Amino acid sequence: MLSTTAFRLRTSHLAHVIGIALFAAFTALAARITIPLPFTPVPITLQVMAVLLAGLVLGPRAGAASQAVYLASIMAGLPLDAQGLGMAALAGPTGGYLIGFVPAAFITGWLAENLSATRAGRFLAALAGAAVIYAAGVAWLAPAVGGLHKAWLLGVAPFILVDLSKAMIAAALTESGQLLFRQ
C-alpha cells in the first residue's frame, strides 16, 4: 500500500506530466487560430497566450518543458505550427518566435514565482515572456527582411496591443489553471 506522501508525489508528478502534454497540445491548437496580415510574414495567433499561460500555470521548468515538447513535435515533422509546415517552419520567418517559446515560458514562470503573486506581478511576468518571444523572433526575422528596424516594424509593432491583451488574459486565468495542475 502506498503511503500518503508517496501517493502525493506520484499524483504531483502525474499532474506535471499531464500539464506539460496539455500545454504542448494547447500551443498546437492555438497555432490553428491564425489571422494572416498582408504586410508581414508573421501571423497573429493565440500561441503567445498559450506560452505565457504555460509558464504562469506550470511554473518555469514544466512550462518550458511543455514548449520544448511542442517544438520537438514540429522538429519531428508534425505540422503543428501556424502554417502547417512542420519542420520547415523553423527555417522560415517565424522560426525564431517558435524557438523563443521555450525560454519565454521559463522566464514567465520564473518571474511569476519570484515577483509578487498578484495579478499585476503575473502580468509583468507575462510581458517579459512576450518580450523574449519578440527578441527571438526579431533576431531570426531581421536577416530575411533587411535589418532589425524592419524586423521590428513587421514582427513586433503590429502585435503589441494584441499581445498586451493576451498577457492580461493569461494573468487573469493563472489561478484557475494552477488549481488544476499544481499542488
C-alpha positions in Angstrom: 0.0 0.0 0.0 1.3 3.5 -0.9 1.9 6.0 1.9 0.2 9.3 1.7 3.5 11.0 0.9 4.3 8.6 -1.9 0.8 9.0 -3.3 1.1 12.8 -3.3 4.4 12.6 -5.1 3.0 10.3 -7.8 -0.1 12.5 -8.1 2.1 15.6 -8.3 4.4 14.1 -10.9 1.5 12.9 -13.0 -0.1 16.3 -12.8 3.1 17.8 -14.2 3.4 15.3 -17.0 -0.3 15.9 -17.9 0.2 19.6 -17.7 3.2 19.5 -20.0 1.4 17.4 -22.5 -1.8 19.5 -22.4 0.1 22.8 -22.7 2.0 21.4 -25.7 -1.3 20.4 -27.3 -2.8 23.8 -26.3 0.0 25.6 -28.1 -0.5 23.5 -31.2 -4.3 24.2 -31.1 -3.6 27.9 -30.6 -1.5 27.9 -33.7 -4.6 27.0 -35.7 -6.3 30.2 -34.7 -4.4 32.3 -37.2 -5.0 35.7 -38.7 -2.6 36.4 -41.6 -1.6 40.0 -42.1 -0.9 41.0 -45.7 2.1 43.2 -44.9 4.1 40.8 -42.7 5.1 37.2 -42.9 4.2 36.8 -39.2 0.5 36.0 -38.5 -1.5 36.7 -35.4 -2.0 33.5 -33.4 -3.1 32.6 -29.9 0.2 30.8 -29.3 1.7 33.7 -27.3 -1.1 33.3 -24.8 -0.6 29.6 -24.6 3.2 30.0 -24.0 2.6 32.7 -21.3 -0.1 30.5 -19.6 2.3 27.5 -19.7 4.9 29.4 -17.7 2.4 31.0 -15.3 0.4 27.9 -14.6 3.0 25.1 -14.7 6.0 27.1 -13.4 9.3 27.7 -15.2 10.6 24.2 -15.7 7.3 22.4 -16.6 6.2 25.5 -18.7 9.4 25.4 -20.7 9.2 21.6 -21.0 5.7 22.0 -22.5 7.1 24.3 -25.1 10.1 22.0 -25.7 7.6 19.2 -26.4 5.7 21.4 -28.8 9.0 22.4 -30.6 10.2 18.8 -30.7 6.9 17.8 -32.3 7.5 20.4 -35.0 11.1 19.2 -35.4 9.8 15.7 -35.8 7.8 16.9 -38.8 4.4 17.3 -37.3 2.5 20.2 -39.0 1.6 21.9 -35.7 2.8 25.4 -36.5 0.5 28.1 -37.6 1.0 27.4 -41.3 1.1 23.6 -41.0 4.7 23.4 -42.4 6.2 21.1 -39.8 10.0 21.3 -39.6 10.1 23.8 -42.5 8.5 26.4 -40.2 11.8 26.5 -38.2 13.7 27.7 -41.3 11.0 30.2 -42.2 10.4 33.8 -41.0 8.5 32.6 -37.8 11.2 30.1 -36.7 12.7 32.5 -34.2 9.4 33.0 -32.5 8.8 29.3 -32.2 12.3 28.8 -30.7 11.6 31.7 -28.3 8.6 29.9 -26.8 10.8 27.7 -24.6 12.8 30.5 -22.9 9.7 32.7 -22.8 7.7 30.1 -20.8 10.7 29.6 -18.4 11.2 33.4 -17.9 7.4 34.0 -17.4 7.2 31.2 -14.9 10.3 32.2 -13.0 9.3 35.8 -12.8 5.8 34.9 -11.7 7.2 32.8 -8.9 9.7 35.4 -7.8 7.7 38.6 -8.2 4.5 39.2 -6.2 1.8 36.6 -6.6 -0.7 39.3 -7.6 -2.3 39.6 -11.0 -0.1 42.7 -11.6 3.0 40.6 -10.9 1.8 37.8 -13.2 1.0 40.4 -15.9 4.6 41.8 -15.7 6.0 38.3 -15.9 3.8 37.7 -19.0 5.1 40.9 -20.6 8.6 39.8 -20.0 7.8 36.5 -21.6 6.3 38.2 -24.6 9.5 40.3 -24.9 11.6 37.2 -25.0 9.4 35.9 -27.9 9.8 39.2 -29.7 13.6 39.2 -29.2 14.0 35.7 -30.6 11.6 36.4 -33.4 13.1 39.7 -34.4 16.7 38.3 -34.3 15.6 35.5 -36.6 13.5 37.7 -38.9 16.0 40.5 -39.3 18.3 38.9 -41.9 15.3 37.9 -44.0 13.7 41.3 -44.1 16.8 43.6 -44.3 17.6 44.5 -40.7 16.5 45.0 -37.1 14.4 48.1 -37.8 12.3 46.4 -40.5 12.0 43.2 -38.4 10.7 45.4 -35.6 8.1 47.0 -37.9 7.0 43.7 -39.3 7.4 41.3 -36.4 6.7 43.4 -33.2 4.9 46.7 -33.8 1.7 45.1 -35.3 1.4 42.7 -32.4 1.9 44.8 -29.3 -1.7 45.6 -28.5 -2.9 42.1 -29.3 -0.1 40.6 -27.1 -0.8 43.0 -24.3 -4.4 41.6 -24.3 -3.1 38.1 -24.3 -0.8 38.9 -21.4 -3.7 40.3 -19.4 -5.9 37.3 -20.1 -3.1 34.9 -19.2 -2.5 36.7 -15.9 -6.2 36.6 -15.1 -6.6 32.9 -15.9 -3.5 31.8 -14.0 -5.0 31.0 -10.6 -7.7 28.8 -12.2 -5.1 26.9 -14.2 -2.9 26.4 -11.1 -5.7 24.8 -9.3 -5.8 22.1 -11.9 -2.0 21.4 -12.3 -0.1 22.5 -9.2 -0.2 21.2 -5.7 
